Amino acid sequence: MSDLPIDIQQFIESAPVRHIYPWRIVMKPDSTSTPIRVVVDPSMTGLNLLLAKGENVIGKILDILVKNRFGRFAAASDISKMYNQLKLNYEAYPYSLFLYHPSLDTHTKPDIYVMISAWYGVSSTGNQADHAIMTIVKDHETSNPAGASVLRDYRYVDDTAPSTNTDEGRELMISETKELLAKGGFKLKYIMKSGEDPPEEASIDGINAKILGYGWKPKSDRLNPSLTELNFN
């Protein structure tokens, strides 16, 4: 917090209510891009009960997968750190505090940090991110129709899985999606294409990858249920 301008620090310190996020790490060993992620849990403090979540406007996985299977040339990608690209208004800072010390020593007094970006675990973040993406789509769908279609019709939260019947059409979808996302400060983390081996950052073994929770072999374009080891302990 000490890195913020003095007037912002004073605003936070004088706020009638200051909210500190409980935070923890979530491990996902099968994720090539984010095997360990820091998440906050404002449900523990009751903040999530107060925030307006909005209606469910998230795309349906089954619908997206069916459309993806109809095209001969498929692709898949992930919008990099989509939530974190949303910057909070300074009025939200008093409710976005967390305690941390680099030593992680429980006997050392932690410093107060301020989250100035949206974060995973906050109930309103998902729809806020979706609204940002859809605003870009509505503003530029005339000039970038292929990219707008990807973000509107082939997206589940931050995952995209478009397809079309020509390689040229697929390349147009990819290039226009990149262009649209850049207008809002977003970018794609990687790009997978059917008929090609997945990039290193999207696959553990260079053969298998994931698409909307399903296993996918991009080279052969085979889709299968993603089964993981069952732990009965």
VMD Tcl script that draws the C-alpha trace (Angstrom):
set ca {
  {0.00 0.00 0.00}
  {2.94 2.31 0.64}
  {3.63 2.42 -3.12}
  {0.32 4.14 -3.81}
  {-0.02 7.95 -3.98}
  {-0.39 9.60 -0.58}
  {-3.95 10.76 -1.23}
  {-5.01 7.21 -2.13}
  {-3.33 5.85 1.01}
  {-5.19 8.40 3.10}
  {-8.46 7.52 1.39}
  {-7.98 3.85 2.27}
  {-6.91 4.54 5.86}
  {-9.89 6.83 6.48}
  {-12.46 4.49 4.95}
  {-15.22 3.55 7.44}
  {-14.91 -0.09 6.39}
  {-11.77 -1.89 5.31}
  {-12.02 -5.44 4.03}
  {-9.10 -7.88 4.08}
  {-9.25 -10.86 1.74}
  {-8.48 -14.32 3.08}
  {-6.22 -15.87 0.45}
  {-4.74 -19.25 -0.33}
  {-3.19 -21.17 -3.19}
  {-4.98 -23.66 -5.42}
  {-2.89 -26.37 -7.03}
  {-3.81 -27.82 -10.42}
  {-0.96 -30.13 -11.44}
  {-2.45 -30.93 -14.86}
  {-2.45 -27.26 -15.89}
  {0.53 -26.36 -18.06}
  {0.05 -22.60 -17.77}
  {-1.05 -22.12 -14.14}
  {-0.31 -25.17 -11.96}
  {-0.42 -22.97 -8.84}
  {-2.78 -20.03 -8.54}
  {-3.36 -17.55 -5.71}
  {-7.07 -17.08 -5.06}
  {-9.01 -15.03 -2.55}
  {-12.03 -16.32 -0.66}
  {-14.36 -13.43 0.19}
  {-17.13 -15.92 0.93}
  {-15.39 -16.46 4.28}
  {-15.89 -12.81 5.20}
  {-19.37 -12.47 3.67}
  {-18.29 -10.01 0.96}
  {-19.47 -12.29 -1.84}
  {-22.95 -12.24 -0.31}
  {-23.07 -8.44 -0.70}
  {-21.67 -8.11 -4.22}
  {-24.00 -8.09 -7.20}
  {-23.12 -11.15 -9.26}
  {-25.55 -10.48 -12.11}
  {-27.29 -12.99 -14.36}
  {-25.53 -16.01 -15.77}
  {-24.38 -15.06 -19.27}
  {-21.55 -17.58 -19.55}
  {-21.50 -19.60 -22.76}
  {-22.61 -23.24 -22.63}
  {-19.77 -25.75 -22.96}
  {-21.82 -28.35 -24.86}
  {-23.03 -25.78 -27.41}
  {-19.50 -24.53 -28.02}
  {-18.07 -28.05 -28.36}
  {-20.77 -29.10 -30.83}
  {-20.07 -26.04 -33.00}
  {-16.35 -26.70 -32.71}
  {-16.82 -30.26 -34.01}
  {-18.74 -29.10 -37.11}
  {-15.79 -27.21 -38.58}
  {-12.99 -29.04 -40.38}
  {-10.35 -26.60 -39.12}
  {-10.56 -26.15 -35.35}
  {-8.59 -23.98 -32.95}
  {-8.46 -23.40 -29.23}
  {-6.92 -20.78 -27.00}
  {-7.02 -19.08 -23.63}
  {-7.31 -15.37 -22.88}
  {-4.27 -14.65 -20.73}
  {-5.04 -13.47 -17.18}
  {-8.43 -12.19 -18.26}
  {-9.64 -11.21 -14.79}
  {-6.42 -9.46 -13.86}
  {-6.70 -7.08 -16.83}
  {-9.66 -5.39 -15.14}
  {-8.50 -2.42 -13.10}
  {-10.51 -1.42 -10.04}
  {-11.69 2.11 -9.38}
  {-9.87 3.55 -6.38}
  {-13.19 3.63 -4.46}
  {-12.97 -0.18 -4.31}
  {-9.47 -0.22 -2.79}
  {-10.57 -0.24 0.90}
  {-12.45 -3.48 0.20}
  {-9.55 -5.08 -1.69}
  {-6.82 -5.42 0.94}
  {-4.76 -8.47 1.85}
  {-1.96 -9.26 4.27}
  {1.36 -10.65 3.12}
  {5.01 -10.89 4.07}
  {7.67 -12.38 1.77}
  {9.00 -14.62 4.55}
  {5.59 -16.29 5.05}
  {6.58 -16.45 8.72}
  {3.49 -16.52 10.90}
  {5.41 -14.72 13.66}
  {6.30 -11.75 11.43}
  {3.83 -8.89 11.16}
  {2.57 -8.81 7.56}
  {2.36 -5.76 5.33}
  {-0.93 -4.45 3.94}
  {-1.27 -4.83 0.17}
  {-3.96 -3.50 -2.13}
  {-5.37 -5.43 -5.05}
  {-5.84 -2.88 -7.81}
  {-7.03 -5.49 -10.32}
  {-9.96 -7.89 -10.31}
  {-9.17 -11.32 -8.89}
  {-10.27 -14.94 -8.90}
  {-12.78 -15.87 -6.22}
  {-14.73 -12.58 -6.12}
  {-18.31 -13.32 -7.19}
  {-18.72 -10.26 -9.40}
  {-15.46 -10.64 -11.34}
  {-16.67 -13.19 -13.87}
  {-19.49 -11.08 -15.25}
  {-17.38 -7.93 -15.10}
  {-14.78 -9.61 -17.30}
  {-17.47 -10.91 -19.65}
  {-18.97 -7.42 -19.90}
  {-15.56 -6.01 -20.85}
  {-15.11 -8.62 -23.61}
  {-18.64 -8.15 -24.95}
  {-18.26 -4.36 -24.98}
  {-15.25 -4.78 -27.26}
  {-17.28 -7.13 -29.47}
  {-20.22 -4.72 -29.77}
  {-17.96 -1.77 -30.53}
  {-15.96 -3.53 -33.27}
  {-18.05 -6.42 -34.65}
  {-18.64 -4.56 -37.92}
  {-14.92 -4.17 -38.64}
  {-13.89 -7.53 -37.11}
  {-16.80 -9.93 -37.69}
  {-14.74 -13.13 -37.54}
  {-13.09 -12.18 -34.24}
  {-16.42 -10.98 -32.83}
  {-17.94 -14.37 -33.66}
  {-15.17 -16.18 -31.76}
  {-15.59 -14.07 -28.63}
  {-19.38 -14.12 -28.75}
  {-20.22 -17.64 -29.97}
  {-17.16 -19.82 -29.23}
  {-16.04 -18.61 -25.80}
  {-16.51 -20.09 -22.33}
  {-15.21 -17.55 -19.77}
  {-11.57 -17.18 -20.93}
  {-11.41 -20.25 -23.20}
  {-12.12 -20.04 -26.94}
  {-12.72 -22.99 -29.26}
  {-13.75 -21.85 -32.76}
  {-13.79 -23.82 -35.99}
  {-14.51 -23.24 -39.67}
  {-14.34 -25.14 -42.95}
  {-11.22 -23.53 -44.41}
  {-7.71 -22.95 -43.15}
  {-7.92 -19.36 -44.38}
  {-11.09 -18.83 -42.36}
  {-9.42 -20.19 -39.25}
  {-6.43 -17.88 -39.66}
  {-8.81 -14.94 -40.09}
  {-10.64 -15.88 -36.88}
  {-7.36 -16.06 -34.98}
  {-5.94 -12.79 -36.30}
  {-9.17 -10.85 -35.74}
  {-9.56 -12.28 -32.23}
  {-6.06 -11.10 -31.37}
  {-6.83 -7.68 -32.81}
  {-10.09 -7.33 -30.89}
  {-8.62 -8.43 -27.58}
  {-5.71 -6.02 -27.96}
  {-8.19 -3.14 -28.08}
  {-9.06 -3.90 -24.45}
  {-5.58 -4.79 -23.23}
  {-6.17 -8.55 -23.49}
  {-4.18 -11.16 -25.38}
  {-4.22 -14.88 -26.13}
  {-1.95 -17.11 -24.04}
  {-1.35 -19.65 -26.82}
  {-3.03 -21.01 -29.96}
  {-3.74 -24.65 -30.72}
  {-4.82 -25.84 -34.16}
  {-6.24 -29.13 -35.36}
  {-3.81 -30.96 -37.59}
  {-0.82 -29.61 -35.66}
  {0.99 -30.57 -32.48}
  {0.00 -28.38 -29.52}
  {2.46 -25.67 -28.41}
  {4.66 -26.41 -25.42}
  {2.78 -24.03 -23.14}
  {-0.51 -25.86 -23.80}
  {0.59 -29.47 -23.43}
  {2.58 -31.53 -20.96}
  {3.64 -34.20 -23.44}
  {3.40 -32.42 -26.79}
  {0.44 -34.60 -27.81}
  {-2.44 -34.15 -25.41}
  {-4.11 -30.88 -24.50}
  {-7.38 -29.69 -23.02}
  {-10.31 -27.90 -24.57}
  {-13.21 -26.79 -22.36}
  {-12.46 -29.50 -19.82}
  {-12.16 -32.29 -22.38}
  {-9.04 -34.04 -23.56}
  {-7.96 -33.10 -27.09}
  {-5.28 -34.44 -29.40}
  {-4.91 -31.51 -31.82}
  {-2.75 -33.42 -34.33}
  {-5.42 -36.05 -34.98}
  {-8.28 -33.80 -33.81}
  {-9.58 -36.41 -31.38}
  {-11.76 -35.30 -28.49}
  {-12.28 -37.44 -25.40}
  {-13.48 -37.14 -21.79}
  {-10.69 -35.88 -19.58}
  {-10.35 -38.54 -16.91}
  {-8.01 -37.94 -14.00}
  {-6.77 -40.21 -11.24}
  {-9.31 -40.92 -8.50}
  {-8.06 -40.36 -4.97}
  {-9.95 -42.34 -2.34}
  {-7.76 -41.25 0.57}
}
mol new
graphics top color blue
foreach p $ca { graphics top sphere $p radius 0.5 }
foreach p [lrange $ca 0 end-1] q [lrange $ca 1 end] { graphics top cylinder $p $q radius 0.2 }
display resetview
